[in-house]
Amino acid sequence: MNTAPPTLPILDEQERESNARRKSELFRVVAEERPLLFVGAGCSALSGYPTWSRLGDLLENTAVGCGVKITSEHRRHKDDPIFYCSLLKEEIKSLTGSYDRYHSLVHETFKKKSENAIDGFHRDLVKTPFAGIVTT
């Protein structure tokens, strides 16, 4: 017995027509005006690069290894991972006297991945006629 609820159209006829017009206009803008495409860190995460939250975790581990005592004051900033990473970077410099450990982590984390890390999604993305792609 099939107990799945009946499926309804997601868009009505007027919404489908409006959606089709907008889609055509988007294709025209991309092809003729060549805008920049901004994509989030999740796009890079598909290839094994960390999201901001994951980078915060990695940086926290490095900071602890440098002698930083992670307090509740630090952790209250974890919901703003860019700020949290900046805070940890400065803590590392304060304890070690340089940014060397921070730079080493960033270099190791973001070095070029193998060609196998690039999948069909990324190949299709770079084939689009955008003037460029910007990501975190």
PLY file of the C-alpha trace (Angstrom):
ply
format ascii 1.0
element vertex 136
property float x
property float y
property float z
element edge 135
property int vertex1
property int vertex2
end_header
0.00 0.00 0.00
1.40 3.40 -1.01
1.14 5.79 1.95
3.12 8.65 0.42
1.18 11.93 0.37
0.01 13.11 -3.02
2.48 15.44 -4.68
1.33 18.90 -5.64
3.01 21.12 -8.19
5.61 23.27 -6.47
4.85 26.21 -8.74
1.56 27.19 -10.29
1.36 28.17 -13.97
1.95 31.88 -13.34
4.94 31.15 -11.08
6.42 28.76 -13.68
6.16 31.45 -16.38
7.69 34.07 -14.08
10.46 31.65 -13.11
11.20 30.89 -16.77
11.47 34.63 -17.57
13.82 35.21 -14.65
15.94 32.22 -15.61
16.24 33.51 -19.19
17.24 36.95 -17.91
19.84 35.40 -15.60
21.35 33.45 -18.52
21.43 36.63 -20.61
23.17 38.62 -17.87
25.77 35.91 -17.30
26.47 35.52 -21.03
26.44 39.20 -22.03
27.48 41.19 -18.97
29.95 38.68 -17.50
29.42 39.32 -13.77
31.50 37.86 -10.96
30.16 34.77 -9.22
30.43 34.77 -5.43
30.28 31.31 -3.87
30.48 30.33 -0.22
33.09 28.27 1.55
30.93 25.18 1.13
31.95 25.11 -2.52
35.62 24.79 -1.53
34.73 22.35 1.26
33.67 19.88 -1.46
37.37 19.67 -2.38
38.55 19.15 1.18
39.19 22.73 2.25
37.74 23.73 5.62
34.74 25.93 6.24
35.29 28.90 8.55
34.00 26.89 11.52
36.37 24.01 10.78
39.27 26.45 10.31
38.41 27.88 13.73
38.71 24.38 15.21
42.07 23.82 13.51
43.33 27.20 14.64
42.12 26.51 18.18
44.17 23.30 18.24
47.23 25.22 17.03
46.64 27.94 19.61
46.38 25.39 22.43
49.63 23.85 21.18
51.21 27.30 21.52
50.02 27.60 25.11
46.79 29.55 24.62
44.27 28.74 27.35
40.88 28.63 25.62
38.36 30.23 27.97
34.61 30.73 27.92
35.39 34.26 26.73
37.09 32.79 23.66
34.32 30.27 23.05
31.57 32.87 23.13
33.01 34.14 19.83
32.82 30.75 18.05
29.50 31.75 16.47
31.46 34.42 14.54
34.16 32.19 13.07
35.99 34.94 11.17
36.36 36.98 14.36
37.24 33.83 16.31
40.03 32.97 13.86
41.36 36.54 14.10
41.29 36.38 17.89
43.20 33.09 17.95
45.72 34.39 15.41
46.54 37.32 17.72
46.70 35.02 20.77
49.23 32.83 18.95
51.35 35.86 18.07
51.13 37.16 21.63
52.50 33.90 23.06
55.03 33.00 20.37
56.16 36.45 19.26
55.34 35.86 15.61
52.68 34.71 13.18
54.84 31.77 12.03
52.65 29.03 13.54
49.53 30.69 12.13
51.07 31.03 8.66
52.25 27.41 8.75
48.72 26.23 9.54
47.19 28.35 6.79
49.79 27.21 4.26
49.35 23.53 5.14
45.55 23.77 5.22
45.15 25.62 1.91
47.95 24.15 -0.17
46.94 22.80 -3.55
44.91 19.62 -3.37
45.36 16.74 -5.77
43.56 16.82 -9.09
41.29 14.10 -7.69
39.87 16.69 -5.26
38.30 18.53 -8.19
34.98 17.00 -9.12
32.42 17.49 -11.88
30.72 20.28 -9.94
33.91 22.36 -9.92
34.70 21.61 -13.56
31.18 22.71 -14.55
31.48 25.80 -12.37
34.65 27.06 -14.05
33.12 26.45 -17.48
30.35 28.96 -16.79
30.85 32.28 -18.55
31.29 34.37 -15.42
34.11 36.92 -15.50
35.53 35.32 -12.38
34.69 33.34 -9.28
35.25 34.68 -5.76
35.14 32.50 -2.66
36.25 32.69 0.93
0 1
1 2
2 3
3 4
4 5
5 6
6 7
7 8
8 9
9 10
10 11
11 12
12 13
13 14
14 15
15 16
16 17
17 18
18 19
19 20
20 21
21 22
22 23
23 24
24 25
25 26
26 27
27 28
28 29
29 30
30 31
31 32
32 33
33 34
34 35
35 36
36 37
37 38
38 39
39 40
40 41
41 42
42 43
43 44
44 45
45 46
46 47
47 48
48 49
49 50
50 51
51 52
52 53
53 54
54 55
55 56
56 57
57 58
58 59
59 60
60 61
61 62
62 63
63 64
64 65
65 66
66 67
67 68
68 69
69 70
70 71
71 72
72 73
73 74
74 75
75 76
76 77
77 78
78 79
79 80
80 81
81 82
82 83
83 84
84 85
85 86
86 87
87 88
88 89
89 90
90 91
91 92
92 93
93 94
94 95
95 96
96 97
97 98
98 99
99 100
100 101
101 102
102 103
103 104
104 105
105 106
106 107
107 108
108 109
109 110
110 111
111 112
112 113
113 114
114 115
115 116
116 117
117 118
118 119
119 120
120 121
121 122
122 123
123 124
124 125
125 126
126 127
127 128
128 129
129 130
130 131
131 132
132 133
133 134
134 135
